[in-house]
Amino acid sequence: MRIKFTSPHPKDFPDALLNIIKNNKNISQNIHLPAQSGSTSVLARMRRGYSFESYISLVEKIRQILPNVTLSTDLIVGFCGETDSEFQQTLELVRRVEFDTAFMFAYSMREKTHAHRNYEDDVPAQVKQARLQELIELFHETAKRKNQKYIGTYKLVLVDTANQSTICNENYNINQSQISDAYHSNADNISSSRVPDINLKGKVSGFDEFNHKVFLYPNPDDGRAFFNIKKGDYVLAKVVSASSVSLTANIISNSSVIEYFSY
């Protein structure tokens, strides 16, 4: 069993929780820490209860206790009265923290909120969209660069999607043994002449212990394990490529939390 803890409020984050995560290997070392903005003045208008500086201090404390932790966040651009200088502080937060995942939005007013009662939604829509695009581009740039360090490493992946059975249904003239044999015989990839045009993307995927989305493929040296994986299984997988939002890995073998962390 893998446990995920999400969405603590940054102003109320106890040290004891970090130590629980550190000392229990079945708890995912990923923390969702919603920032909303990097501007202290915008955060005050939002009544978030923390500043840019206190958020950075919290991140530093988390990483001191959990050096390999991954951080996800929520970010809003174009909140009421947001100036360009305030928006630049949000970009600076992304540069400083280097989030692993970010959910980014342009602000839209909601009724019966503090902002609705006290502020005007006065940032033009085109400005919101331009700022959102700049924020998204910066996030993907930093996240992709950060994820490159995982290439060549081994991950414990909890499988949440396993649709290998559809491969043969979609390719009626190919059977599972042909695909498996192609990998077992050191074929370069699934599009070899022996097994043409088989798309395995998204057939098997899951999340690693740091909550990275991992797309799983057969091991080129022996792909048979790929076809025995079921939803809910743990697998040992070697990362072969990385983007800003996911990892791609070859399945090595079935595994478990105890086995993986005993190495």
N, C-alpha and C positions, 0 to 999 in steps of 0.2 A: 504494500500500500504506500502511495506517495501522498503527502499532505502539502497543500499549498495555502499560504497565508497571504491575504491581499488587503490592500486599501486601508492601512493604518493612517490616522491623521498625523501629518508631520509634527504638529505641536505637542502630541501626546504619545511619543514613541518610547516605550520602556526598554532599558538595557536588558532586563531579564528576558524579554522576548528574543533578542538577538542571541543570547547564550543558549536558549532552548533550541533555536534553529541550528546553531553551531554544533550542538552536542547530539543531535538526532539526524542521522543520515537519510532518513526517509522523509524529511521535510525539505521541500524544494528551496534551494538557496536563491530565490528570486523574491524581491520585495516590490510591490506596487506602491509608489510614493508620490501621490498626485501633487504636483507643484501648482498647476493652473497658470502661473505667471512667474517670471523672474524679476519683476519690478516690485520693490518693497511698497511703493505708493499704490500700485494697482492692487496688490495683496491686501493693503489696508482698506481700500474701497470694497474689496470682496469680503472683508471681515474674516480673513483666513487665520489670523492669529500668529503669523510668523513672518519673517523677513527673508530677503535674499541671503543674508549672512547666516541666519540661523538654519536655513535649509541646507546650505553648503556645509555647515558644521555638523549637521545630522548625517549627511552623506559621508563625511569623513569618518565619523564615529562608526557608522555601519561598516564601512570598508576596513576599518581597523580591526573589528571583531570578526568580520566575514570577508576576507581579502578577495575571494573569487565571486562574491555575490553579483547578481545582475539586477539592474534597477529598471523598472518601467514607470511611466508617469502619464498624467493628463496635462495638456497645455491648451490654453485658450488665447487667441489673439483678437484684438479689436474690442476688448471690454470697454465699457462706458468711459469716455474721456481719455483713452489710451493714446499717448503721444508717441512719436517715432522714437524718442529717447527711451521711453518705457518699454517699447517693443524690443529695442536693441538689448535691453537688460535680459529679456527672455532668451534671445539668441546667445547671450553670454552664459546664461545658466546651462544651456544645452552644450556649449563648448566646454564648460568647466566639468560638468557631471558626466558627459558622454553616456547618455541613457542607452540601454539595450533595446528598449521598446518604448514607443511614444504614441499616444492617441491624441491627435491634434485637430482642433476645431476652430472655426470662426465663431465669435460670440453672437448669440441671438437672444433677445430679451424674452424672459418668461414672466408671465403674470404672477402676482402675489409673492414676489420675492423682494428682498431688501433693495436690490438694484432697480426693480420696477417702481418701487415707491419713492426712491431717492435720486435716481440718476436718469440721464437721457442716453438712449442708444444712438450716439452721435458720430461714431466712426463710419465713414461712407463704406458701402458694400465693396466697392472696387479696391479700397485700401485694405479692408479685411482680407480679401482674397489674395492680394499681392503679398501681404505679410504672411498669410498662411502658406503660400507656395514657397516663400523664402525659408520659412521655418521647416517645412517638410524636406526641402532640398538639403538643408544643413543637417538635419537628423540623419537622413539616409547616407550622407557623406561620412559622418562620424561613426555611425553604426556599422557600415560596411568595412571601414578601415579597422575598427575594433574587432570585428568577427573574423578577420583573416588569421588571427592568432590561433584559432581553433583547428585550422587545416593541419591534418596529420595527427591530431589527437584522437583519443578514444573516448566515447561517450556512452553512458548508460541511458538508454532511451526507453520510455514507457510507451508502447504502441497504442494509439487510439484509433487508427484507421488501418484496416487490413482487408483489401479488396482484390487479392491476387486471383481469386476464383473467377473474376470477370475477364481476366486476360484471355483465357481460352474461349469464353463465350463471344468476346469481341473479335477474335481471330479464329474462326471455326476450323481452319485448316492447320492450326498449330496446337499441339497438346503440351501439357505441363512438362512432361519428360523431355521434350525437345528443347524447351527453354532452359530447364535445369541442366541438361547435358551440355548445352552451349556454353554455359558459365563454367561448368565443371571441367571443360576441356580448354579453359583459358582463353575463351573468345574475348576479343577486345571490348565489345559491348553488345547490347541486345539487338543492335541493328546489323549484326553480322549477316553474311550471306546464308548462314544456316537458319537464322531466325530473323527474317526481315521485318522492319517497320513495326516493332512491338513497342508501344508507348507505356512505360512503367511509371511515369510521373504521377505522383499522388496516390498510387495504389496502396502503398504502405508508408505510414508516417506516424510521428509521435512527438513527444517532448522530452528533452534531457533534464538532468537534475537542476539546471539553471533556467528552465522554462523556455529554452530555445525551441522553436519549431524545427523538426528534423525530418527531411524527406529521405526515405530509406530505399536502397537499391541492393540487388544481389552482389555478393563479393565476386569479383572477376575470377578469383582462383577457385572458388567453389560456391555456386549460387544456390545450392539445395536448401540451405537454412531459410532463405527468403520465402520459400513456398510452405514452410511449416509454421510460420509466425502467425499468432492469433492476436486479436484485440485484447489488451490487458497484459500481454507478455512484456517482460523486460528483455532487451537485447543489448549486446555489446556491439558498437558500431564505430567505424573509423571515418572521420570527417574528411571529405575529399574536395569540397568547395564551400564557399560561404557568400551570402549576400547580406544586405542590411537587415533583412527580416527573417532569414532562415539559414539552416545548414543543410548540406547534402552529405549523406554518409552511406558507406557500404556495410551491410550486416555481416558481422563476424560469427556470432553465435548467440544462443540464448544465454541469459544471465539473470542476476538477482541483485538486490541491494546489498545483501550480505557478501555475496561473491565479489561484486565489483569493488566494494570498499575494503576488502581483505587484501587486495593487491598491494 
